[in-house]
Amino acid sequence: MKFKPEMDSIRTHTVPQWYDDCKLGIFIHWGLYSVPAWAYPSGKLGTIPFDERWFAYNPYAEWYCNSVRAGFGPTYEHHVKTYGADFDYESFTDLWKAERWDPAQWAELFKKSGARYVIPTTKHHDGFCLWNTKYTDYNSYQKGPGRDLMKELCDAVRSEGMRFGVYYSGMLNWHVTHNAMMSDYEVHHPNNITNGYADFAYNQMMELVDTFEPSVLWNDLDWPLKGLDDLPYLFAHYYNTVPEGVVNDRWHDVWFDYKTKEYHRGDKFLEQKWECCQGMGLSFGYNQVETDEHYVSHNELITLLIDTVAYNGNLLINVGPKADGTIPEEQESRLLYLGKWMEVNSPAIYSTKPFSRQKEELETGEIVYYTQNDSSIFLLVTNPKAGNSTLRIPEPAFSCDYRKTLGNFGANVAISEGNLVIDLLDIPAGSAPVVLEFTK
Ligand SMILES: CC(C)[C@@H]1NC[C@@H](O)[C@H](O)[C@@H]1O
């Protein structure tokens, strides 16, 4: 066995090339919370004080259980009006059928989007498990849909040639704790910090490793404090079982392969591999209250990918399916649009590295990004003007030869008075970002 259950051994693990190259993944938040599918679209994480103003008005529809437990606020009022004050969260198992779910359709759509890995919530904070786990009957095989949703999805994703990872909420389990969490402190100090719960989380994570051999272990928030000594055993078993496996950074700072950012991006990493995860709107779980206006636009989604990849990140964009197993049209439309763009422009995305310059804002309003591979430098222009326009890039970052545009538009490129001058020709109105390739 290459890895021993000691942190010195674990620390020898490096980020596998596939994870660095693939750049785009699909997060999926699907669970009991998809039945009510209701949250107050208060605002983006990081823009609202992380106290009652966030927790009682939580825009995350997957936090429905906790939002109702608050006992006040819009979600509590919606729950009482819609289901009655005595309707407990666990009763949503009787209403969740997934009657229109076809995992092959999901996998086909994700493949078309250009994504190369898929990470579903196997158990979110509510404690309901989406696989036939032997550690609790509070799962989708024993209750609700009556199916091992994760096995079916894993098979469909892999049959499309994509990698399958697993999300698991290690720290929180609202099926075990019953108080509302109304502060960051309460979220990180739940009262299920028993050895028994730490063992439960460890056993379920080991079961996920042995059952699915997932390419990514995506733990959320933190790991049970009485289970921290278990982690070297978990990581060693995981890496020995899945040699190309990779883990995120939400394990109480014990270890990570890559860092994660959730919505607010702040200072980006360059040297350290990282992953940007967010919904297309303000929520991860499907929120029936959200309209198209709450979602990033089709072109903003592409720019989000570019702005992430240019800084050495992967974009893990979230899909929040409806309870019946269909994907909301607004989300499907954006994934297909992204996929069409990737069909033409993916050489500037897949298997690239950050360039010496990542981004610059031009006086004319366009924002230009750079990526590179061994043979080319790519210049990605977001918000290009319709028709013909001229970009002037002062003190260009390179002097290599212009090769071609990636797409159906023209360009003339020259160096003039120390500027890289690019004439963009025949850009359609509302165009997605356009890419020019230069030969090293
Ligand atoms: C990034 C994503 C996995 C989010 N992590 C924190 C959770 O509270 C939230 O519901 C969502 O799962």
The ligand as a MOL file (V3000), in Angstrom:
LIG
                    3D

  0  0  0     0  0            999 V3000
M  V30 BEGIN CTAB
M  V30 COUNTS 12 12 0 0 0
M  V30 BEGIN ATOM
M  V30 1 C -20.6110 24.8760 -1.7100 0
M  V30 2 C -21.8620 24.0430 -1.3550 0
M  V30 3 C -21.4370 22.6310 -1.2270 0
M  V30 4 C -22.4870 24.6150 -0.0770 0
M  V30 5 N -21.6690 24.3090 1.0620 0
M  V30 6 C -22.1740 24.8540 2.3150 0
M  V30 7 C -23.6110 24.3420 2.5480 0
M  V30 8 O -24.1290 24.8830 3.7540 0
M  V30 9 C -24.4830 24.7270 1.3850 0
M  V30 10 O -25.7860 24.2750 1.6060 0
M  V30 11 C -23.9270 24.1200 0.1060 0
M  V30 12 O -23.9790 22.7100 0.2040 0
M  V30 END ATOM
M  V30 BEGIN BOND
M  V30 1 1 1 2
M  V30 2 1 2 3
M  V30 3 1 2 4
M  V30 4 1 4 5
M  V30 5 1 4 11
M  V30 6 1 5 6
M  V30 7 1 6 7
M  V30 8 1 7 8
M  V30 9 1 7 9
M  V30 10 1 9 10
M  V30 11 1 9 11
M  V30 12 1 11 12
M  V30 END BOND
M  V30 END CTAB
M  END
